[in-house]
Amino acid sequence: MIPADLIVRTTAKPGVADAIEGIFVKHVSGGLSELILKSYDQRREAFQGTNRDLIWLDEEAERDIYVECLLRTMTTNGIVMLTFTPLLGVTDIVRDFLAESEAETENGKYCVQATWDDVPHLSPEAKAELLASIPEYQREARSKGVPQLGSGAIYQVPEADIVVDDFAIPPHFPRCFGLDIGWTHKTAAVWGARDNETGVIYLYSEYYRGKAEPVVHAEGIKSRGSWCPGVIDPASLGSSQIDGTRIIELYRRCGLKLSPAENAVEAGIYEVWQLLSSGKLKVFKSLGNWLREFRLYQRDKDGKVVKENDDLMDATRYLILSGRERMTIKPKEREPEYLDRKLGMETGLGWMN
């Protein structure tokens, strides 16, 4: 893409026949831009000792090379870009970019997940043919940029099978929410509504915030409807470090209708998985934080649940395991008293003033 007449000279790559290492290009300022090509098999040491304005890492690098590249831009206020398909799963680098804590939104990192739908030169027929030829466990990674979890994924259900477009929840759908509490980790809540005709539960709203007092969280949760009952992390039965009051009582004093949830981890995961795989649990497309956690929810090599970025997953377990029986229909709003009186006068059923 560089016009040939702007290339001043090139340098050969030592030890590799017909390979180029350096390219020097005329710049609009009158000087020369230097483009250096390196490969990961040269290891971290090959990336030391130079200052760069821009570094582009194509395919995922090992962390020590990535960190070394960051240091190369320290004195130039430069940029490091990475473009890759996350076939290696949720590595440290992937986790750094996907994590969305308040601190990390201010550290200069930005992540774009591009899907095949963003590629204009792929026809629907070509995409269907390509997808059919790719192993099933790689399809989400290659077509949507979702980190490949392989056998470690807890909910091995295609995201496309569970996500639905948002719609207004009908008033006759009973509802409840699950609440997971935290401080360093997020305090997270997820709301579910059940269509009694089909038995499908829709996760339609989420709350996701860290490092705030219960009164702050309670206001955010009540904004979804203070009438709605909820089930809370049973750890809330413990005492607050502030005044010894049980955490669940702090939330109840703020107006939340809460009961402690059952925290049988494997039983809860199994119930959620059954509903997801049978089409009885759907998720609104707008629940971005929930979907991000869903993509990363996995077990380690010993089969244990990885306790990172799982706050909404825990809240979902509480909702499904303990909240379904508490689901309640939104109460009808009572008309103002003066309308009651007027109605009574017109019908003769009361209120004669």
N, C-alpha and C positions, 0 to 999 in steps of 0.2 A: 504493500500500500504506500510505500515511500517512493516518490518519483525518483527514477534512476539518476537524473542529472543533479540531484541534491545529495547523493551519497558520495562523500569525498574519498573515503578509503575504507577497507575492512582489514581485520586481522584474523589469522587462522587459529583454530582451536588446537592447542598442543596435543599430539598423540592420537588425534582423530582425523582420518582422511576426509578431505573435502568438507570439513565443518568450519563454520564461522563462529568466532567468539566475540569480536568487537565490530561495531559499525559506527562510523562517524558521519553525521548528517549536518548539512548547512542549516543554521537556524535563522529565523527572520531578523534576529537582533544583529546578525553578522558574525556571530560566533559559531561554535560547533556543539551539537548535542551528541553525547556518547551513549550508545546502547550496548550493553554487555549481556551476553547469553550464558547462563549457567544451568547445570543439571543437579538434581538432588544427590546423585551418586558421588558428587564431589565433596559431600558432607559439609557440616557447618563451617569449618575452617576456611573454605573457599569463598564464603560470603563476608568474611571479616575485612576490616581495614579500609573500607571506602564509604563515602557519603553519597547518597542517592536521593534524587528528587521524587522518583516514583519506582516502585518495585511491583511487578505483577507475577504472582505465583500461580501458575496454571497446574491444576490438580493439587490435591491436599499435601502439604509439606509436613514433615515431622516438626514437633513443637520447637526444638532447639533451633532449627533453621528459620522458622517463623519469627521467633524472638530475636534472632540475630538480624533479620531483615528489618524489624522494627527499630533496632538500634541504629541501623544505617541511615534512617531518616530523621534521627533525633535532632541533628544540627541544621537540617534543611527545611524543617516543618513539612516533610514530604508525606507521601501517601503509600500505603501498602494495600494491594488488592489481591484477593484470592478468588479464583473461579474453579469450582469442582463439583462433581456429583458425590454426595456423601455416602459412598459405598462402604466406607470403613466403619460406619455406625456413628454413635454419639461419642466421638473422641473429645479430648480436652478442647481442641480448637473449635469444633462444632458447638460444644456446650457453651463456650465463651460468647459465641455470636448469637446463639438462640436464647440464652438466658436474658431475661428482661427485668431484672431488679432495678430499683430506682437509681442505685449507684452506677449500674452498667449502662444506663441510658445516657449518661453524661460523660462517658469515657472515649467518645470519638468513634465508636464502632457502629457499623450499619450493615444490616443484612437484607438481601433481596433473594427470595426464593422464586426462581423462574420455573414455569411448567411448560410442557409441550404446547399448551394453549397460547403461550406467549410467542410461539415461533410461527411466523406467517408462512414460511415455505413448506411446512408439513401439512399435507392434506389430511382430512379425516380418514381416508382409506389407508394412507401411509402410516398414520399413527396406530390404527387398529392392527395393521400387519406387523409393525414393529413390536407393539405391546404383546402380541400373541407369541412372538419369538423369544421374548425375554423371560427368564425364570421368574416365577410368581413372587418370590421373596425380594426381587430387585425392582419390581414394577413401580412401587411408590417412590423409590429413590430416583430412578431414572426418568420417570415421567413427571414427577412433581417436586423433586428436590427434597423429599422427606428422608431424614437419615435412616439408613438401612439398619434394622435391629435384628434381623434374622431370627434365630431360635430364642433370643433373649426378650423379644417383645412379649409383653403380658397379654395385651388384647390383640391377637393376630386377626384383625378384622379390617378389610379395606376401608379407608376413610370415606371413600365415595359411597359406600353402602349405608353409612350412618348419618351423613350430613344432609340436612334439608334446608330449604329456603325458610326464612323467618315468616311467621304469620301471626295474626292476632289470636291470642289464646281465648277460646270461647268461655263465657262465664260459667258454663256448667261443667268445665273440666276441673276436677279437684286438684289441689296443688299442695306442695310442701317444699322445704329447702333443707339441704345438708350444709353444716357449718364446721369448718376445720379452723382451729385457732392457732395463732403463732405470733412471734415477735420478729426475730431475725428472719424466719420463714414467713411466708405470707399468711394472713388471715383470709380464708377463701370460703365462698358460699356459692352453691349452685342450686337453681330452682327447677323443679320438675312438675309437669302437669300431665295428667293421664286422661286419654280418650277412653271412656268406659265401654264404648261400643266395640273398639278394636283391641283394647288392652295396651295400646302403644303409649309409652311415657316419652314426653318431649322435654329435653333440657333446654330451657328457653332464656335463661338469664344467668349472669355470673357476677360475683363481687370478688375483687382481688386487690388486696392492699397490705403492705407491711409496715411495721414500726409505728403503730398508732394505738391509742387507748381504746378500751371496749366501747366507750361512749361514742367515739368517732366511727368505729365499725358499725355500731348499732344504728346510727343515723343513715349510713349508706345502705344497710340491709332493709331498714324500714321504708326506704324510698321505693322499694319494689312492692310494698303493701304491708302495713303493720299488722294486718289481720292474719297473714299467712303463718301457719305453724312451721316449726323447724326442729331438726334433730342435730345435736352438737357433739363434737368430739368428747368422749367420756373423760378425757384428761381435764376437762373444765370442772370436774367435781373436786379437783384440787384447789388449794387456797392461793389467792393472789399474794404476790410478794409485797404488795403495797400495804394492805391492812388486814390480811388474813381472811378476807371474805372469799367464799367460793366463787370462782370465775363465772360459773353458770348463773349465779345470783346477780352478779354485776350486769350481765346481759339482760336478765329478766327485769331488773329495776329500770332498765332503759326501754322497756316495753316490748321485748321480744318474747314470743310464746315458744319456749324451748323445752325439749326433753333430751336426756342423755341418750346417745346412740349406742348400739352394740358395736364393739370394735373387734370383731372376728375377721382378721385381715383376709385370710385365704377364702373363707366362706363368702365374704363380701365381694372379693375379686371374681369368684366363681359365679355369683348371682349376676353381677354386671356383665360378665362375658357371655353368659347364657342369653341375656336380654339383647345384647348387641348382635350376637351371631344369629338370633332368631328374628331380628327385625322389630323387636318390641321396645327398643330404646333408640331414640333418634336425638340428634343434636342440631340446634340452630346454627346456621352458618356464621352468625355474628359472634359466637363464643370463641374468640381468638385465643384467649389464654387457656381455655379448656382443651382446645384442639392442639395447642403447642405442647401441653403436658401429655396428652394422649399419644402424641408422636414419640415422646421420649420415655414413656413409662416402660420399664424393663427390669429384668432380673440380672444379677451378676453371675459370674461363672459358677458360684456355689448355689445358685437357685434362689437367692434371697432378693427381695424387692429392693431396688436402689432407692434410698430415701432422699432423693433430690428432685426438685421441680415436680412434686406430686401432691401439692396441697388441694387442688381441685379434684384430683383422682380420689383422695381420701374423703373429701366432702361428698363425692358421688357414691362412694361405698356406704357412707352413713345414710344417705338418702334412700338408696335402694334396699339396704338391709333393714333399716329401722323406720324410714319415713313414709313408705307406701301406705301403711295402715293409718297414718296420721293425716293423709291428704284430705283437704277440706275445700269445699266450694266457697268462692268469694261471696260473703254476705251481701244481700241487696241493700243499697243505700236507702235509708229512711227519708221520706219527704219531710221538709221543714214543718214545724208544728202548725203554723198558720194555714198551710195547705190541708193538714188533717182536719182542722176546724172547719175550713171552707167545705171540704168534702162531706163532713158530717151534717152541715146545715143543708146542703143540696140533696142529701139522700135521706135525711131524717134519722140517721143512725147514731147521733150523739152530738155533743158540743153545741148546745143551744145558748148563744150569748146574745 
